[in-house]
Every structure is written in structure tokens, then in C-alpha cells.
Amino acid sequence: MKLNTYETTIVIHPSRSDKDVNATIKKYKALLKEDKAKIVHEENRGTKNLAYPIQKQTSATYYTIQCQAPPTTVDKLERAYKIDEDIIRFLSVKLDKHGVAFHENKRKEANKKIKGEKDLPEEVQDIVIEEGKKQEEVNPIRDGKKYCRFRKFGIKYIDYNETNFLLRFLNPQGKILPRRLTGTSAKYQRLVNAAIKKARILAMLPFLTDNLK
């Protein structure tokens, strides 16, 4: 059976102890191994504040597992997530070749432990114009011509975990900035929309940016 690469993130109830969290993770890793899935990478991202309350909780523990598995295994995982009281939210996404390459490169850069390394490469941070400008100034025009910076820098994948970056595509009311303001092509506008939607599902981004205040 063909194996696909998936990234599955679970949001664990904040009242659970470290022992309970470890037991939960161990249970789902065992499920993956039973189905002959290969765990590529796993990360405990710690306890984070939620962008909006879930089940009256304002914080939770995030844990991410990247694995190579058949679609049936991911379906089995999600069925188990739904009935697990320890898990208040989850998201599983299939990574294409660009997503796989992105995460591999990101892990390599993290392993280098470069002092002062930024969350994103400089070329990615420059995809939209500098922060702090007014919405009417967002139009990234150079020499009188608008262009898509994703295409210019050859960026193929937009990570929904990079919330600080995605916030640049939202106006003060939480609406996604249109292409006429950012210069983003239709293809990459869809990718931006999808990344923001995924971040919102996991309560990493609010539906209204006023919630951040």
C-alpha cells in the first residue's frame, strides 16, 4: 500500500499532567506502529495560549507528529481523537512534496542552532511588506508594477504554524487581505487562505484579530 506523509497535531487539555500527556502520546504512537506507519518527526510544542477559548479553556498543550502512513491509518487516528476526552482539538494534513521538503529543511536549520536565527528565512519574511504600515499602503508595488513575491522567491509551501507571518495577511477586523492589496497570485492566495484556516482550526489564530488584545 502506498504511504503518504501526514502531519497530525493534537491539542491536549491543559489540566492534564506531563505524565498524562506522555501516556496520550505513547498511545497514539503505538497505534501508528501497529499499522506499520513510520514516524518521521515528533515535537512537543508545549503549553500555549489559545487564540480563542475551546471548552472554556484558554491554554492547551500542542503535540505534532509527522509520519508516513496509509490514509486508513489517519482515519483510525482521527476516530480515536474524537472520543478521547484528553484531546480538545486536532488536525491532520497530508503533506505534498513541497511540504515535506519545507519541514526537512526547517529541521536541518534548527539542528544547526545558528545564533539569532529567525523563525523564517529572510526571503519568506519579505513576502509581504514590512509590518506597521496602514492597510491602504499594503500594495507591494515596485517600479509601478505589482507582482507575487511567492513566485519571485520560489516559495512552494506555506506553513500554517507560522502564525506571525500569516497575521500579515489579515486586516484589523480579521479578514484575509485581498489580492489587489498584497499582489499575491490566485494560486498562492488559495494557499494562504488554506494555511490561515488550518491555524484557526487549531486556535493558533483568532477569527477576529481583536481577540489578540
C-alpha positions in Angstrom: 0.0 0.0 0.0 1.3 3.5 -0.9 2.3 5.6 2.1 1.7 9.3 2.2 3.3 11.8 4.5 1.0 13.3 7.1 1.3 15.9 9.8 -1.1 15.4 12.7 -1.4 17.9 15.6 -3.4 17.4 18.7 -4.4 20.0 21.3 -4.4 18.4 24.8 -6.5 19.6 27.7 -4.4 22.0 29.9 -5.5 20.2 33.1 -3.6 17.0 32.1 -0.2 16.4 33.8 3.0 15.7 32.0 2.5 12.1 32.8 -0.9 12.1 31.3 0.3 13.9 28.2 3.1 11.4 27.7 0.7 8.5 28.1 -1.6 10.0 25.5 1.2 10.5 23.0 2.5 7.0 23.7 -0.9 5.5 22.9 -1.2 7.2 19.5 2.4 6.4 18.6 1.6 2.7 19.4 -1.4 2.9 17.1 0.8 4.2 14.3 3.3 1.5 14.7 0.6 -1.2 14.7 -0.4 0.0 11.2 3.3 -0.1 10.1 3.4 3.7 9.9 6.9 5.3 10.1 7.2 8.3 12.4 9.4 10.8 10.7 9.4 13.5 13.4 7.6 14.4 16.6 7.6 17.6 18.7 6.1 18.6 22.0 5.4 22.3 21.4 4.5 22.9 25.0 1.6 24.7 26.6 0.4 27.7 24.6 -2.3 30.3 24.9 -5.3 29.6 22.6 -6.3 32.3 20.2 -9.9 31.7 21.3 -11.4 29.6 24.1 -12.1 25.9 23.5 -14.4 24.1 26.0 -13.9 27.2 28.3 -10.1 26.6 28.2 -7.7 29.4 27.3 -4.5 27.4 27.0 -3.5 23.9 26.0 -0.6 21.6 25.1 0.3 21.1 21.4 1.9 18.0 20.1 2.8 17.3 16.5 3.7 14.1 14.8 4.8 13.7 11.2 4.6 10.2 9.8 4.4 8.1 6.6 1.3 6.1 6.7 -1.7 4.9 4.6 -4.9 7.0 4.6 -6.7 4.3 6.6 -4.3 4.9 9.5 -5.0 8.6 9.6 -8.7 7.8 9.6 -8.2 5.5 12.5 -6.3 8.1 14.4 -8.9 10.7 14.0 -11.7 8.4 15.1 -9.7 7.8 18.3 -9.1 11.6 18.7 -12.8 12.3 18.6 -13.6 10.1 21.6 -10.6 11.0 23.6 -11.5 13.4 26.4 -7.9 14.5 26.7 -7.9 16.0 23.2 -9.9 19.2 22.7 -8.9 19.8 19.1 -6.9 18.1 16.3 -5.9 18.5 12.7 -4.3 16.1 10.3 -3.0 17.3 6.9 -1.4 15.5 4.0 2.0 17.0 3.0 2.9 17.2 -0.6 6.5 17.1 -1.8 6.9 20.8 -1.2 5.6 20.5 2.4 8.0 17.5 3.1 11.0 19.5 1.7 10.0 22.5 3.7 9.9 20.6 7.0 13.1 18.7 6.3 14.9 22.0 5.6 13.4 23.6 8.7 14.7 20.7 10.9 18.1 20.9 9.3 18.3 24.7 10.1 17.1 24.1 13.6 19.8 21.5 14.1 22.5 24.0 13.1 21.4 26.1 16.1 22.5 29.3 14.4 22.6 32.1 16.9 20.0 34.7 16.3 18.2 32.6 13.7 14.8 33.9 12.7 11.6 31.9 12.7 11.6 32.2 8.9 14.2 32.7 6.2 14.6 36.4 5.3 13.2 35.8 1.8 10.0 34.4 3.4 9.7 37.2 5.8 9.9 39.6 2.9 6.9 38.1 1.1 4.6 40.8 2.3 5.7 44.4 3.0 7.0 45.4 6.4 4.7 45.4 9.4 3.2 48.6 10.8 2.1 50.1 7.5 -1.6 51.1 7.1 -3.8 48.8 5.1 -4.0 51.2 2.2 -0.2 51.0 1.9 -0.1 47.2 1.8 0.0 47.1 -2.0 3.6 45.7 -2.8 4.3 47.7 -5.9 7.8 48.1 -7.2 8.6 50.3 -10.2 4.9 50.8 -10.7 4.2 47.1 -11.2 2.5 44.7 -8.8 3.9 41.1 -8.5 3.6 38.0 -6.4 6.5 37.6 -4.1 5.9 33.9 -3.5 6.6 33.3 -7.2 9.6 35.7 -7.2 11.3 33.8 -4.3 10.3 30.4 -5.5 8.3 29.6 -2.3 6.2 26.4 -2.8 4.8 25.8 0.7 3.1 28.0 3.3 3.2 26.6 6.8 0.1 27.1 9.0 2.3 27.0 12.1 4.0 30.3 11.2 1.2 32.4 12.7 3.2 35.7 13.0 3.8 35.5 9.2 0.1 34.7 8.5 -1.1 37.6 10.6 0.3 39.9 8.0 -2.4 38.7 5.6 -5.2 39.8 8.0 -6.7 43.2 8.3 -7.6 44.7 11.8 -11.0 43.0 11.6 -9.5 39.5 11.0 -10.5 39.4 7.3 -7.9 38.0 4.8 -6.4 40.8 2.7 -7.4 40.5 -1.0 -5.0 40.0 -3.8 -5.4 43.6 -5.1 -3.7 44.7 -1.9 -1.0 42.1 -1.5 -0.2 41.3 -5.1 -0.4 37.6 -4.4 -1.3 35.4 -7.4 -4.6 33.4 -7.3 -2.7 30.1 -6.7 -0.8 31.4 -3.6 -3.8 33.3 -2.4 -5.6 29.9 -2.1 -2.6 28.5 -0.2 -2.6 31.5 2.2 -6.3 31.0 2.8 -5.9 27.3 3.5 -3.0 27.9 5.9 -5.0 30.6 7.8 -8.0 28.2 8.0 -5.8 25.4 9.5 -4.3 27.7 12.0 -7.7 28.9 13.1 -9.0 25.3 13.5 -6.2 24.7 16.0 -6.9 28.0 17.8 -3.4 29.3 16.7 -5.1 32.3 15.0 -8.3 34.0 16.1 -11.3 34.6 13.8 -11.2 38.2 14.9 -7.8 39.8 15.4 -9.3 41.9 18.3 -9.1 38.6 20.3 -5.3 39.1 20.4 -5.6 42.2 22.5 
